Amino acid sequence: MASDRRRSPRSIRPDVTVLPELPPRIAAIFLICFDVKAGYTVKWKRAIPEVVLENVVEYKSLPSGLHNVREDLVYFVHQQYAGISAFINHPAAESERNALMIAVGVLVPLSYGRLGKAWRHTAKLKELARSLADDSDNTDPLSAYWETHQLSEDTVSPPDSPSGSIASLKTPVRDVYARHRALSDATALLTSKQSLAPYHPALSLPEFLDTFGPLVFQLYRAALLRKRILLVGEAPVEESCNFVYDLALLSSLPQSLLPLLPATASAALRPRPLFSIGIHDMPYIASLSYPAVSDPDSCWIACTTDRVLSLKPELYDVLVNLPPAYSKHAPVKTYPAITLTAPQGT
């Protein structure tokens, strides 16, 4: 009875049945396998006509160092699509170097938010990857998943997300007054659902704060100033990708602030999260202009396991070296090392 008396009235809630939200439609689905002669190759794929997968997804889905881990989840961006890939490193015969490494991934339109709600496919992608690790020739489940979730011309994403794409940030000021709402992912935490979906990247916010500690303020300031921020770490990369999402989320500004900002600042209400990048992305990163508040493409946050990128200070403004995973169990707390590059022209 004592426990009943201590129970807060707020803890007594009526039973409410919340229907699970459907995953977004996919523009492509693919299976990548490791070949001892050819390396990582796209073994099976389906995509809408305008999406190119070859020589793209096999590099973006499989960052350097994945051969050292048993499984991982990789987020990346390809053109106007967000990608998510479930990686499995499965024991195999000696002819396959004692390991069968595969990845199953999808591309979803960046219609809403920073990842197009791609995380809603995570559970199924992991299931498909484990199944294909046992029999990589049985692609029937992949075909069935494509038939169920493929993007069609008349497909319209449900307007249940509080966030918009980069293009949606260019809303006229008068529309902002009419709507009286901030299209920020942070508002999702204030809805009646009171919980995030499984595998939502924002679930890592406690780990993000614990990892950076007091350094989070320095990183937050750099993100608000729309600096190019590169996180460098080791595989697995799921946590690093989540940290990219967290920082982009925390440093986003609501559209309701547009009347208070200069006209040139409207395009950079949020930084651009690129998630996992590698050496094959260097030409694209180099093509981006020097950071400017008026140019959303030049203000980005990304993570990588290719340390060669850290040797190119002209590509970034802030370099964050993440401590290795084993340091979490060290008797003395190890924080990331943050390095600022000199401004161009100095």
N, C-alpha and C positions, 0 to 999 in steps of 0.2 A: 504493500500500500504506500510505503514511503516513496518508492520509485514512481508510483502513479501521481503522488502529490508534487514530485519534482518535475514531472513532465510539463513542458511548456505548451500552452494552447496552440502555438504555431506548429508544434510537431504533430498535431492531430489534423490530418488532412483527409478530405474525402477521396475515395478511389476514383481516379480519373484515367480513362483509357486513352493513351496517345498513340495514334497510328504512326508507324514508322515512315519516315520520309523516303521516297524513292530515290535511288541514285540518279545522277544526271545522265543524259544520253551521251553516248561515246562516238567520237569521230573516227576512232581506230582502235584496234586491239591487235596485239602481236605477241609472239613467242620467240625468245632469243635463247639460243643454246651455244655452249662453248664447244668448238671443234679444235682438236689437237693440231690441225694443220692450218685452218683458216681463222682461228680465234673465235670471237663472238660473231655469230651470224643470225640473221632473222630467218628462222626456220618456217614460220607460218605467220600470216598477217591478213587482216581485212581492214579496209579503210574507205572512207568516202573519196570521190575522185580527186579533189584538190589537195589531199594530204599526202606528203612524201615521207616515207618511213626509212627507206634504205639509206645507209650511211649517216643516219641521224640518231634513231632511237637506241641502236646498239651501243653507242657511245654515251648518250645521255642517261640511259637506264642502268649502266654498269660502270660506276666510277672506279678509279684505281683503288686497289686494295680489297675489293670485295671477295677475292679468293681466300682471304684470311678469316672470313666470318661464315657462320652457318646459314644465316638468313638476314635479310635487310629489306627496308622499304625506302624507295627513292622517289623524291619529287623533283620535277624539272619543268621547264617551260620551253615550248617549241612553237614559234610563230604566235598565233592567237589561241593556242591550246595549252592547257596544263596537262602534264603527264604524271602518271604514278605507276611504279613498277615494283612488283614483289619478287625478290630474289631468293633462290634456294641453292645451297651448296650441299649436294646429296652424295653420300659415299657410293662409289662405283667401281668397276673393274679396273685392273691395272692398265688395260689398253686405253682407258680414258683418263689416265693419270690419277687413278683412284678417286676421282671426283666427277660428279655430273653437275654442272653449274648451269642453271636456267633462270630466266626471268619472264614473267608474264605481266604485261602492262597495257594501259589504255590511255587514250588522249580524250580530254573533254574540253568543250569550248570554255574560254575564260569569260563567260557571260555574267557570272556573279562571283564577287570576292576575288581572293588572291589565288585560289586553286580550283575554282569552278566546282567546288564541293566534291572534288575527286576522291576524298577520303571515304566517301560512302561506298566506294567499290573495293576498299581494302580487304575486308573479310573474304569476299568471294575470290579476289585475286590471289590471296594467300592459299585458299583452298585449291584453286586451279593449279597453282605452282606446285603444291605438294603432290597433287594427283599426277601431274605431268612429269614430276621427278621420278615417279615409279614407272611411267610408260609415256615417254615423250612423243610416241607415234600416234597416240590416241588423241586427236585434236577435236573430236566431236563435241566435248564440253565447251571448247572455245567457240566453235561455230554456233552452238546453241546460245551462248552468252551474247555473241554478236547479233544474232537474229532478235534477241529480246531487247537489247539496249542500244542498237545502232541509231545514229542520228539521221533524221529524215528532214526533207525540206520544210515540211509543215510542223516540225517539232518546235514547241515553244516551252522554254524552261519555266517552271512555276515561280511566280513572284513571291516566294516565301523567304528570300534571303534579304538581310538588311544591308547588304553591300552591293556595289555595282562594279562594273568593269572600268578600265581606265577611261574609255570613251564617255562613260556615264558621268564622269566627274566634271565634264564641260557643260553643266547645266546652267542656263541663264539664272541670274540672281533673282529675278522676279519669281521663278519657279521654286526657288528655295524658300522664299517667304510663303508661298502658297502651300507648300508641303509641310513646313514646320517640323522637319525631322532630319536627323543626321544619318546618312547612309554609311555608318561605320560598323565593322564587324563586332565592335565592342558592345553595341546595343543588343546583340544576340544574347548576351549574358543577362539581360534585363527582361527577357520575355517570360511569358507564363510557363514555358517549358522547364526553366530552372535547371537545365542540364544540357550538356553537350553530347553530341552523338559519339559513339565509340570510334576511336582512331582520329578524332578531331585534333588537329595540331595544337589548338589552344589548350588542350589538356596538359601540355608540357610546361605551362607557365610557371608552376612551382619549381620545376627543375631548372628553368631558365633563370629565375631569380636566385636560386641556390648556387648555380654555377658561377654567375657573375658577381653576386654579392654587391658591394658598394660600387663596383665598376659599371653596374647597370646604368647609373646616372650619366657617366661619360659616354657610354654607347648610345643611350637615349638621346642625348644632346646632339651627337653626330648624326643620328637618324633624322631628328627634327630639322637639322641644317641641310638635309638631303645630300649627304655625302655618299660616295660609293664605298660600300662596306663589304669586305671579303672575310669570311670566316674560314680558317684553314684547320683541318683536323684529320682524323683517321677514320677508316671504316669500322663499324657501320655508320651510315650517314643519316639515318632516320632522325636522330636527335638533332643533328646540325640543321637539317631541313626544317624541323619543327622550330628551332631557334630563329631561323630566318623568318618564318611566319610570325612568331611572337613579336619580334622586333618591328616588323612591318605593321603589325596590328597596333602595337602600343604607340607608334609614332605617326599614325594616321590622324587626320583632322576631319571633323564632320563638315558637311556641306553648309551647315548653318553658319559657319564662320566666314563664308565667302564675302558677305557684305563688309566685313572688317579687314579683309586682306586686299593687297594691291591686285589689280586686274591680271597681272602677269603671273600671280601665284596660284591661280585656280587649277592649273594643270597638275600641280605637285601637292595636292592635298594628301597624297599617300606616296610613299616610296614604291618602287617597283621590285617585288621579290622575284628573283630568277631561280632561287633554290639551288639545286646541285648543278655546278658547271665544271668543265674540265679543259684540258689543253686544246681540245677541238673547238672550244667556244672562244678562244683567244682572238681570232679575227673579228668576231662579232663584238666582243667586249671592247676591243680597240676602236671599233667603228663608232662607238657611242661618243657623243660630244662631251666636252668638259662639263661637270655638273652645273646646272642652271635651274633655278626655281621654276622657270617657265617651261622647262623641257622635262616631261615625266620620264622619258626613256633614259635620260642621263643620270637619274637618281635611283640607284639599285642596291639591293642587298642579296648576297649569294654566299654559298658555301662550296668548298672544294676539298678533295683529298690530294690533288696534284699540287705539290708544294712549289713546283716550278713557277706557278702563277704568282707566288709571293715574291719572286725575284724580279717582277715587272711592276715596280711602284707607279709607273705611269698609267697603269690600268685601274688603280683604286686610290682612295683617299685614306681609308682606315683599314688596317690589317689586324685581324683578331686571331691569334694562335690559341686554339683550344687545347687544354691539357688532355693527356691520354686518359682512356677510360679507367685504367687501374689506379689513377691518382685519387679517385673518389674514395678509396679505402685507405689512403695515406693518413698517418696520424696528424699531419699538418695540412691545413687546407691549401690547395693549389688553385689559384685563379688564372683565368686566361690572360695572355699578354696582349695589350692593345698598343699598336704602333700607328702614329699619324705620319703621313707623307707630306713633304713640302709642297705648297701650292705651285702649280705650273707657272713658269715665268719668273720664279724667284731664284 
